[in-house]
Amino acid sequence: MVQIKRIQEDGTDIIIPIGEIDASSSIELDLTIAKSVGEGFTKILIDCSTLEYISSAGLGVFMSYIEEFSDKSIKMVLFGMNDKVLNTFEILGLSELLTIVKTKDEAKQKV
């Protein structure tokens, strides 16, 4: 189960998933990102510091936006992952396709 919060800072939308993203809760993540895009945000940070687990369905949500974000010049940066979650991204090669950094400050610099 996941709870997703959003906050806005300096024209950046920060999405904060709390808990676990699995097949059923990945839909909520997808809707949250789509809402952010729909509201015109071009800088999106994903704060993963409270994300405990992500399934392949959750990873698929991020993958589904790569081309659209490139086409629309939207920057998305993920930060604050614990080792377990980061390892999941690395095993599937997503760390090569997505921008992942350690801290919020680094993430802000990347967008």
JORA-V364751 format. One line per field, one symbol per residue. phi: phi as a letter, one per 30 degrees, with the letter a starting at -180 (. if undefined). A space follows every 50 residues. Layout:
phi=???
This chain:
phi=.bcbcbbcbhiccccbdcjbcbeddddddddddddedddjdcbbccdcdc dcabddddddddddcedddddchccbbcbidddddeedddecidddccdb bdcdddddddc
